Amino acid sequence: MKTLVVGHITHDYYGDEVVAGGCAFYGARVHAALAEQAKREDGANLSVHLVAVAGDDFGCAHEVADLDLTLHQAGETTVFANYYPTDKPRVQLLKALAGPVLPKMVPPEWMQADLIHLAPVLGEIDLETWKTAIREVNPDALIAINIQGWIKRAGPLFKGDDFPGARRVVQEYWGVVAEDFRGVDIACLSEEDVIGQPGLLEKLTEAVPLVAFTRGELGSQIFVYGEPVEVGIYPTEASDPTGAGDVFAASFAHRVALGEDMIAAARFAAAAASIVVEGRGARALSRIDEAVARAEQVPADALDLGEEDYGDDDDDDYDEFEFCGEVHDD
């Protein structure tokens, strides 16, 4: 299986320390780690490529040195700082924003990837343009998306002293209809993402075969053709919540693309997310092998698609589940 990940690589500030970040960066690290795990355990031939945009000032090359990467550099790198007030949504600040990520930036052979994961942080990917470009050359690709990058924009100037010149990242209403999501196979979003987005979850579940909706300590809901299934969490002490949703999304899409049933994939994704929050940035992902054991302790309801509409209702057999694209095992 070949996996392509697309989006910005960002500079994430933790006080004076700067680390690489962004949905695509976390996603690529997860896909690559799972590919290595599969190679060690089963000898599977999995490959991962990240196509990203950053600025000429990108200073975290050491963090991406081990990734198979096409990096387009121009202007400034997207710069974020995140604050997590107690019992409130995070405060995200934006200091700079890199340019768009375009389909023409992808090496032609990687547009033929089995799984294409679109993971924007703040508007750098045009969904319709990418869907069209992918389907024109690779109609069998499995397309997964992270919603958060389409519902944010730079808001008012931040008045604090910690990050001078930064703007608060605010939610912007995304005026999409269900039809805009046709052609997407997997969509992942969080409870933060539906703030100020009336009907967004319903539009997604109407059009996208598989939707993962994460809700922090409440776990996640996995919608299979619109039918929700509850999946729990692996409890842990969070050192840095940044990247948890990105890791969940990448783990979930990767395992589903490999043919694992959706609920097992969601349990694994919850376990992987519990690991990344135990360290700063993506550092804890070196321990992602621990997710296999942790997943066994993640509670989940059974999935019952029913025989009438979906054939065999054995939860371990998903041969009848149809995506827009079709992933190949080789």
BELURZI-V45202 format. One line per field, one symbol per residue. psi: psi as a letter, one per 30 degrees, with the letter a starting at -180 (. if undefined). Layout:
psi=???
This chain:
psi=kkkkkkakkljkkibfkklkaleeeeeeeeeeeeeeeeeeefgkiklkkkjlkllfgkgheffgfgkjkjjkkkblkkklkkkikkglllkkkkelklalkkeffkkefffglekjjjileigfkjeeeeeeeefefiffkkkkkkeeffgllkblkkflffikflkkklkkkjhllefffkfkekkkllfeffkgikfeeeeefefkejkkjkhbffalkjjjhfkkkkkaljkljkejfkfeeeeeeeeeeeeeffgkleeeeeeeeeeeefeefflkbgefffgffffeeeefgjlkllkjfkeefgbkgkfgjhffkkleljkkf.
